[in-house]
Amino acid sequence: MKNLKNWILLVSIIILSSGCKKTDFLDKKPSSDILQPTTLKEFEQLLDNNAFVMNFTGALSQMGADDYYISNADWQTASSTERNSYIWAKDIYNGDVAIPDWNKLYSQVFYCNVVLEGLAKNNLLNTADGQFLKGWALFARAFAFYDLARTFCKSYDRNTASSDLGLPLRLNSGIDYLEKRSTLQKTIDQIFTDLNTCLNILPSGRPSTNLNRPSKIAVYALFARINLDLRDYVQAEGNATKALNLYGTLMDYNNLNINASIPFSKYNEELIYYSTQVNNYSSLTITSASTKAKVLPELINLYSPNDLRKALYFRLLSDGSYGKKIGYNGYGNYHFTGLATDELFLIKAECMARRGDIQSSMDFLNQLIVKRWKPNATVPAVPYLPITAANGKDALDKILLERRKELVWRGLRWQDLKRLNKEGANITLKRSMNGVDYILPPNDPRYVFPIPDDEIALSGLEQNIR
């Protein structure tokens, strides 16, 4: 056990190293006298290492999204990466190294590859536990690749995906070779290959406690999220339906304590799979009461007095502004970015509206929103009136509004902006800082974050054009 912990620590240092030459990097690889993981328990420990490596997603996109604002003074004290992400600068990092949105996600890919190779090498795939670990590793690798693609690749366009830059698809644990960037189409194909393979392996039931571990429900839910981002609404609806057929529980927010600083449980009933944003950007993404990131007033104003989400999602700060409460998983100071049933309800409702089934889309949306409504929050009481739509556009607008309110600060808004602008929404973002206005037009190249400078120096990868 001690040797395995030493191996995990040393490998983590290696794959999180930065600012070194390739030869220096390779000199730090584990020596042969350190025990390599060989047992099912050891491989499980690698995938369960969610305190430092696994079950994290990037946060650059959250810092770029239009959920919040910061003061001039607080902006000045933030890191270069935080400041530049906030104003959508072309040079994001400005000398910052070891960017976790890249390093930590590729650390996850490395761990998954170690497990997949080790299970095969040690003849452990002929057991139920071995098969589960294989499915888990494939899911986690797909989840990591997808998060990397959301941050560092263009929004998917089937007409250009075969030539648009994708990710370096590292599919083995070797650290002594360089992998060039694939195309975006090959990146998506690899993610789908991993998900289709693990779908036939993972259990159907939702884990009651270990929500860092995937199930078939999580596979279908991730498929639905990706399909939505690809604007493949037929497949998105189909996979959302499959996930909800396996597990479709919704919480009634009337049963939660709106005055609690942590209103949601670590095991709340809507959670399907746990992940959280990397904990490296404390100025802009932390959820504590001392947060510098304040919720935009226009976002706060979207919630009616009877909508419980305002009190459950946000905290009133001493200066009269609002900050974000502890995330949807009720744990930690950084935001929940995993998979949950409320997102699936919204995906299915949106896809129904897009194919013209207006009544069904509204019925499905109302199943969710009625559980967020408290009639006697006001005097006189206001009973819930089901949302209706006059036509397809009205239905879609109302669903997207509820998506904005329901999934706030879940790591989805940036990708929604990319997707909706590809659909013609023409959403322009604007921020002002120190008397200067900063504009991010629709479909701007700056929606794709640059690969970290130290990675470019080390590997020579082709950089994104901003």
N, C-alpha and C positions, 0 to 999 in steps of 0.2 A: 504493500500500500504506500509506504513512504517513497519507494522508488518511483512509483507511478506519479505521485504528487510532484516529485522532483522533475520528472519528464514533462509533465504538463506545464510547470513553471518555466522550465528552460525553453521549451518549444514556444510558449507564449512570448517570451522575451525575443526570440528569434523572429517570429512572424510579426511582431509589433515594432521591431527595430526600424529606425529610419535615419536618414542623413548619413549613411555609410556607403562605402563602395561595395560593389557586388562581391569582391573577394573577401572583404571584411565580413560581410553578411554570411557568406558560405562558411567562413572559418568558425562561426558560432553554432553550427548545427550540432545536434546531440551526439555525444560520443558513444561508442559501442558498449561502454561499461555501465551505461544507464539503461535500466530495464525498459524495454518497449512494451506497450500494452499488448496482452495476448489473450486475456480471458473475457468472457461476456461481461462480468462485473466491471472490469477496467474500461471496456468500450462504453458501457453505460455511463460510467463516471465522466468520460470525455463529453458525451452529449448532454449530460446533466450539469455541466459547468456553466450554469447561467448566471453566476455571480460576476464572472469576468469576461466570458467569451460568447457563449451561445445566447440566443433569444434577444439580441439587440438589433435595432434598425438605426439607420442614419438619421440625422437631425438637420442637415443643411436645408432640406426642402421646407421643414417647419419654420426655419428662420427666415426663409424667403417668402413664405405665405402671408396672406392678408388677414391673419387672425388677431394681430396685436400691434402695439406701438410702444416705443420707449422714448424717454426724454433725451434732449441733447446731452445733458450731463452724464446720464447713464450710458449712452452710446459711446461717449469718449472713453469710459473706463472698461469697455468690453474688449475682448481679444480682436486681433485683426480679422480672423475668420468670421467672427460674429458681426463686427461692424460692416464688413464688405458684403456679407450675405444679406444683411438688412437693407442695403441700398442697391443690391444687384450689380455690384461692381464687376468689371471684367476680370480683374485680378482678385480672386477671393482670398487667397491664403497669405500673400504678402510676407513670406518668410516663415509662417507657421508650418510645422512638420508633424508627422505622425497623426495624420487626419483620420479619426476613428471611423468616419463614414466609409472609408475605403479599407483601412487596415483591419479593423475589427470584423468587418463582413468577410474579408478574405481569410481571416483567422478561422471563422466559422467554416468556410469552404474547406480549409486545410484539415480541420478536425474531422469533418464528415468524410473526407477522402481517406484519412488514416483509419477510420472505423470500417469503411467499405472494403479497403484492401486487407485490413487485419482479419476481418471476419472470414474472408475467402482464404487467406493464407493459412489460417489456423483451423480450417475445416469446421467452422462454427455455424454454417448456414443450414445445416440439416436439423436444427432445433427450432422450436417455436420462438424462443427468446432471440436466437440469432436472426431469424427472419424479421422479427419486430425491430431490432436494432438496425437492420438494413433499411427497412422502410422509413424509420425515423431519420437516419442519416440522409437518405435521398430527399425526404421532405425538407429537412433543414437546409440542405444545399440549394434546393430550388427556391426556398424562401429567401436565402441570402443573395442568390443570383438576381432574383427579381427585385429586391430592394436596391441592389447596386444599379440595375438597369434603370429603375425609376429616377435615380439621382444623376447618373452619368451618361445616359443615352437619351436620344430624342424620343418624343412621343411616337408611338408606332403608326406607321403608314404603310399599308400593304403594297403600295406602288413603289416605295423606296426602301423598304426594310431589307431587301437583299443587298443593298449597297450602303445603307447607313451603318455607322460604326456601332458595334456591340461591345461585349465584354471580353477580356481574356478568360477563356473557359478552362480553368485549371481543373482537370478531372483525375489527377493523381497527386499523391502527397509529396512528390519530389520537390526539392527546393533549389536544385542545381540547374534549372533550365528557365528560359524566358518564354512566356506564352504571349503571342501577339493578340491584338483585338480581333475578335470574330465580327461577323455582321450582326445586326440587330435581329434579323430573321433566325440565324443560327443560335443566337442567345435564347430567344423565345422557344425555339424548337428543343433546346437542351432542357430548359425549365419544364416544358410539357412532358418530355421523355422521363425525367425524374419523377414528376407527379403521377404520370400514368403507371409507372412501375410500382411506386409505393402504394398506389390505390389498391392494388391487388394483394397487398401484404398487411397493411395496417388494420387494426380492429375497428369495428363499426361504432362501438360505444364511446361516448365522451368520458375521458378520465375524470374522476370525481375530485381529485386533488392535484395531481401532477399535470397541470395545464401547460407546462412547457413541453409536453410530449404530444405528438400529433395523433390523429385518428382519421378515419375516412371522412368524417364530418369536416375536419380541417382541410383535407385535400380538396373536397368539393368547394369549400368556402374560398380557398385560395384560387382555385380555378375561376370561380365566379368573379373575384376581385380583378384578376388579370384579364379575363375576357372583357369586363367592363372597360378597363383601361385601353384595351385594344379596339374598343368600339365594336366588338362582336356581341351584339345584344341578344341574339338568339342563344348562343352558347352560355352567355352570362346568366340568362334567366333559367336555362336548363340546369346549370350547375348549382345555382342558388336554390332551386326547387329540390334537387337531390340532397343538398345539405340540410335543408329545413325538414325534409321528410324523415331524416335520421334524428334531427334534434332541432326543435323550433321554439324553445322556451323563451318567453319574454317576461321581464320583471314588471311589476306594478310599482311605479315610483311613489305611489301613495304610501307604500310600506317602508319607505326609507326616511331617515332623519335629515331633513333639509338643513338643520343647524349644525350638523356634524362637519368637522374639518375633513374627515375621511368617510364620506357617506356610503361608498361602495366596498363590498367585501372582496378579499383576495380571490374568493371562489364564487363570485357572483354568477347567478344562474345563466346569464347571457353569454358568458365567455366560452369560447371554443378552443382558442390557442393563445398562449401568452407570449408577448414580446413587448419591449419598451425601448424608447429612444436612448441612444448612447448618452452617458452622463458627463459629457465634456464641455457643454456650453451653458454654464450656470447663469450667465447674465440673461440669456434669452429663452431658455427652455425649461428652467426649473419651475416646480409648482409650489414652492414654499411661500409663506406669507411675506417674505422679504423679496419676492421676485421683482425684477426690474421691468419685466414684460407685462404690460397692462392690456387687457382685452379692449378691442376697439368699441367705442360707444355705439356705433351703428350696428355692431354684432349683438351687443347686449340688448339693444332696442328691438331686435327681432322677436324676443320672447314676450308673450303676453303675461299679464299678472297671474293667470291660472296655470301657466306652463311651469311645471316643477323643475325643468331642466336648468333654468337660470340659477336657482338656489342650490341645486345639487352639483352643478358643474363649476360655478364661480364663487369666489369669496369677495366680500366687500372690504376694501383696504382702507387704511386710516385716512388717506387723502381723498376718499370718495370715489376712487376708480375701482376697477375690478381686476382680480387676478384669477388664475385657474386653480381649482382645488386638486388634491391628489387624484391621480388618474382613475380610469374606469375599472382597473383591477385592484384598487384600494391598497396599493403598495408602492413605496418608493417615491422619490421626488421628481421623476421624469415620466413622460406621458406614455400611456398604453397605446401600442401600435399593432396589437395582435388582431385576431379574428373573433367576431361576435355575431350573435343572431340579429341584432338590430341592423347591422350593415346589410345582412342578407335580405331582410324585409325591404329595405330601401332599394337594393339592387333589383329585386324582383319587381317591385312596383314601378321603377323607372323603365325597365324593359317591357313591361306590359303596356305602359303608356306609349312607348316608342312604336310598338306594333299596332296601336290603335284600339286596344282593349281598355277603354277609359274607365268603365264602371269597375272592372276587376282591379285595376290599378289603384283606384280610390279606396275600394274595400280593403285591399291589402295594406295600404298606407294607414288607414284608420285603425286597423288592428294594433299597430304600433303606437300611434300618437295618443289614442285614448288612454293608454297606460302611463302617459306623461302628464296627464291633466288632473288638476284638483279643483272641482267645482266650487267648494267653499273656501278657496284661498282669497276670495273677494267677498265683499258685502254690497249688494246681494250676491248670492252664489250664481255662478255661471255654468250651467250644465254643458257638457261636451257636445258640440254640434259637429257631426261628421263632415269632413272636408269633401267638397264636391268640385267638379270641373265642367266647364261649358264645352270644352273641346280638347283635342289632343295637346295643343300647345299650353293651354291653361293647366292641364293635368301635369305635364312635364315640369312646368314652372313651379307648381306647388310641391311636387316631389323633391325637386332640387333644392328648394328652400328648406324643406324639412331635413334633407341630407346635410345641408350646411349647419343647421342647428343641432342635429343629433350627433354628428360625427366630428364635432369641433375638436381640434387639437389631438386628433388620432393619427396624424401623419398622412392624411389622405387629401388634404385641400390642394396642395401643390400639383399633384397628379390630376385632380379634378380640373384645375385651371388649364393644364396642358390639354386634357381630353376635350373639355367643353370649348376651348378656343379652336381646336381642330374641327369642331362641329359648327363653328361660326358664331360662338357666343360673344366674341369681340370684347372680352373683359380686359381692361387696362388697369394696372396697379400703379399707385402713386404714393410716394412718401416724401416728407419734407424734413430736412435735418440741417440745422445751423443756417437757415435761410435759403437752402438750396433744395429745389424740387428734383426728385428722382422718379423716372417713369420706366415702367416695364410694359411695353406694348404686347398685344397678343402674338403668340408664336415666335417670340423673340429668341434668338440663339442663347440668351442668358438663362432660359429655362432649363438648359442642360449645364450642370455644374462641371467645372474643369477637374480633370484627374489631378490629384495632389502633385505638387512640384517635385517633392522628393521621390515619388514613384516614377515620374517621368525621367528624372535624372538617373535612377537606378536601372530601369528596364527599357527606356527608349520607346515607350508606347506612344502611339499617335494621339496628340492632344485634341480635345474638343475645341471647335472654333466658337468664340464668343464675341 
